Amino acid sequence: MNAPSESSQGRQGPRNVLEKAWADIKALDMRNAADRARAEYADEDSLVVSFFSTKYVVDRTKGAVSKQDGGEPAHRFVAALILHYLIGAKDVEPTGRLLTFRELEGGDVYYDAFYRRAIAPLAQELGSTPRLLLDRAKRVGGEPANIGDASIRVLVFPRIPVVAVVWMGDEEVPSSANILFDTTAGMHLHTEDLAAVGDLVADALVLSDDEWRGW
């Protein structure tokens, strides 16, 4: 997994970002949070939320985010994203209408970095073999979509679907790609976090079988 981008860590660094997120989590009504995020309520201090195709337990008594199957602690970067989603999620269903990253609030500010880290690698790695996109999408529960030469839809969080699409190039036009978000994505996560989500989607699709380690 790539290291988180500077924007996704925030100016205070990843440790302080996590500390702030845990403070916010401790103030939540966990049943309400579970309903908003379409997570599974366990008890007044814990719930279970899907992140890509893996379920994670969020336990605010222990201050821990861990995989439900096996109990492996989440990477700090993943833990921060999960907590931010639980804090910010609204009781709003995806519309099915898509936006580019640049169209998200403040997306222009982060677009150059997002393009370098997520979009360009997709075009470079999969532009000549777009069908490979469909094979690698299975790593994260992605399903085929109907855009471009190959595309997939992956449910990153229960209310945040993301679409990755690749167009083959030819002698005159280079290969291209994009990562698209539902029009409601910004209601649940800030744009900085959505940039991080895009990075993870790109990792899952670009890395070879030998390189892919999950998160």
C-alpha positions in Angstrom: 0.0 0.0 0.0 1.3 3.4 -0.8 2.0 5.8 2.0 -0.8 8.2 2.6 -0.6 11.5 0.7 0.3 14.6 2.7 -3.1 16.0 2.2 -4.8 12.9 3.6 -2.7 13.1 6.8 -3.6 16.7 7.6 -1.1 19.3 8.8 -0.9 17.7 12.2 0.3 14.3 11.0 -1.3 10.9 11.1 -1.0 10.3 14.9 -2.8 13.5 15.8 -5.4 12.9 13.1 -6.2 9.5 14.7 -6.3 11.0 18.2 -8.8 13.7 17.0 -10.9 11.0 15.3 -11.1 8.8 18.4 -12.1 11.8 20.4 -15.0 12.4 18.0 -15.9 8.7 18.0 -16.2 8.7 21.8 -18.9 11.3 21.5 -21.0 9.4 19.1 -24.3 7.5 19.7 -23.0 4.2 18.2 -26.5 3.0 17.2 -27.1 6.2 15.3 -23.6 6.0 13.8 -24.3 2.5 12.6 -27.6 3.5 11.0 -26.0 6.5 9.2 -23.0 4.5 8.0 -24.9 1.3 7.2 -22.7 -0.5 9.7 -23.6 -3.3 12.1 -24.3 -2.2 15.7 -22.6 -4.5 18.2 -23.0 -2.7 21.5 -22.8 0.9 22.9 -19.1 0.9 22.4 -18.5 -1.1 19.2 -19.7 -1.7 15.7 -18.7 -3.5 12.5 -18.2 -1.7 9.2 -17.2 -2.9 5.7 -14.2 -1.4 4.1 -13.8 -2.7 0.5 -14.6 -6.4 1.0 -13.3 -6.7 4.5 -15.2 -6.2 7.8 -13.6 -4.2 10.6 -14.5 -4.0 14.2 -14.4 -0.5 15.7 -14.1 -0.7 19.5 -13.9 2.7 21.2 -13.3 1.1 24.7 -10.0 -0.4 23.4 -9.4 2.5 21.0 -8.9 -0.1 18.2 -9.9 -0.9 14.7 -9.2 -4.5 13.7 -10.3 -7.0 11.1 -13.3 -9.0 12.3 -11.8 -12.2 10.9 -8.6 -12.8 12.8 -8.4 -9.6 14.8 -5.5 -8.1 12.8 -5.1 -4.4 13.6 -5.9 -2.0 10.8 -3.1 0.0 9.3 -3.2 3.5 10.9 -4.1 5.0 7.6 -7.0 2.7 7.1 -8.2 3.1 10.7 -8.3 6.9 10.2 -10.4 6.6 7.0 -12.8 4.2 8.8 -13.2 6.5 11.7 -13.7 9.5 9.5 -16.4 7.7 7.6 -18.3 6.7 10.8 -18.1 10.3 12.0 -19.2 11.9 8.8 -21.6 9.4 7.1 -25.1 10.7 6.4 -28.3 8.7 6.0 -28.1 9.3 2.3 -28.1 6.7 -0.4 -25.8 6.9 -3.5 -27.5 8.4 -6.5 -25.7 6.5 -9.2 -24.6 9.7 -10.8 -20.9 10.2 -11.1 -18.4 13.0 -10.6 -14.7 13.3 -11.4 -12.3 14.1 -8.6 -11.9 17.6 -9.9 -15.7 18.2 -9.5 -15.6 17.4 -5.8 -15.5 20.3 -3.4 -11.9 21.6 -3.4 -10.9 18.9 -5.9 -8.9 21.3 -8.0 -6.6 21.9 -5.1 -5.6 18.2 -4.8 -6.1 17.2 -8.4 -2.5 17.2 -9.7 -1.4 14.9 -6.8 -4.5 12.7 -7.3 -3.8 12.4 -11.0 -0.1 11.4 -10.4 -0.9 8.9 -7.6 -4.1 7.3 -8.9 -5.2 8.1 -12.4 -1.9 8.1 -14.3 -0.8 4.7 -12.9 -4.2 3.2 -14.0 -3.7 4.4 -17.5 0.0 3.4 -17.7 -0.5 -0.1 -16.2 -3.9 -1.1 -17.7 -4.3 1.0 -20.8 -3.0 -1.7 -23.1 -4.8 -4.5 -21.3 -8.0 -3.1 -19.9 -9.5 -6.6 -19.2 -6.8 -7.0 -16.4 -8.8 -4.3 -14.6 -11.7 -6.7 -14.2 -9.4 -9.5 -12.9 -7.7 -7.4 -10.3 -11.0 -5.8 -9.1 -11.9 -9.2 -7.6 -9.3 -8.5 -4.9 -11.6 -5.9 -3.4 -15.0 -7.1 -4.4 -15.3 -5.0 -7.5 -17.9 -5.7 -10.2 -18.0 -4.7 -13.9 -19.5 -1.4 -14.8 -20.5 -0.2 -18.3 -18.1 2.7 -19.1 -15.1 2.9 -21.4 -13.2 -0.2 -22.6 -13.2 -1.6 -19.1 -14.6 -0.4 -15.8 -15.4 -1.6 -12.3 -17.5 -0.4 -9.4 -16.2 -1.1 -6.0 -18.0 -0.4 -2.7 -15.3 1.2 -0.6 -17.7 1.9 2.3 -21.4 0.9 2.4 -22.4 4.4 1.2 -19.3 5.2 -1.0 -19.1 3.4 -4.3 -16.2 4.3 -6.6 -15.9 3.6 -10.3 -12.5 3.0 -12.1 -12.5 3.2 -15.9 -9.8 2.6 -18.5 -9.8 3.6 -22.2 -7.4 1.9 -24.6 -5.1 4.1 -26.6 -3.9 3.7 -30.2 -1.2 5.1 -32.4 -2.7 8.6 -32.3 -4.4 8.8 -28.8 -2.7 7.6 -25.6 -4.5 5.4 -23.1 -6.4 7.1 -20.4 -8.2 6.4 -17.2 -10.3 7.9 -14.5 -11.6 7.3 -10.9 -15.2 8.5 -10.4 -17.2 9.2 -7.3 -20.9 9.2 -6.6 -22.4 12.7 -6.3 -23.1 12.0 -2.6 -19.5 11.0 -1.7 -18.6 14.4 -0.3 -21.5 14.2 2.1 -19.7 11.3 3.9 -16.0 12.1 3.6 -14.0 15.2 3.0 -12.2 15.5 -0.3 -8.8 14.9 1.3 -10.1 11.5 2.5 -11.7 10.8 -0.9 -8.3 11.4 -2.5 -6.9 8.7 -0.1 -9.7 6.4 -1.1 -8.8 6.9 -4.7 -5.1 6.0 -3.9 -6.2 2.7 -2.4 -8.5 1.8 -5.3 -5.6 2.5 -7.7 -3.2 0.3 -5.6 -5.6 -2.6 -5.7 -5.9 -2.4 -9.5 -2.4 -1.4 -10.5 -0.1 -3.6 -8.4 0.8 -7.0 -9.8 0.0 -10.2 -8.0 3.5 -10.4 -6.6 3.3 -6.8 -5.3 -0.3 -6.8 -3.9 -0.4 -7.3 -0.2 -3.8 -5.8 0.7 -4.1 -3.5 3.7 
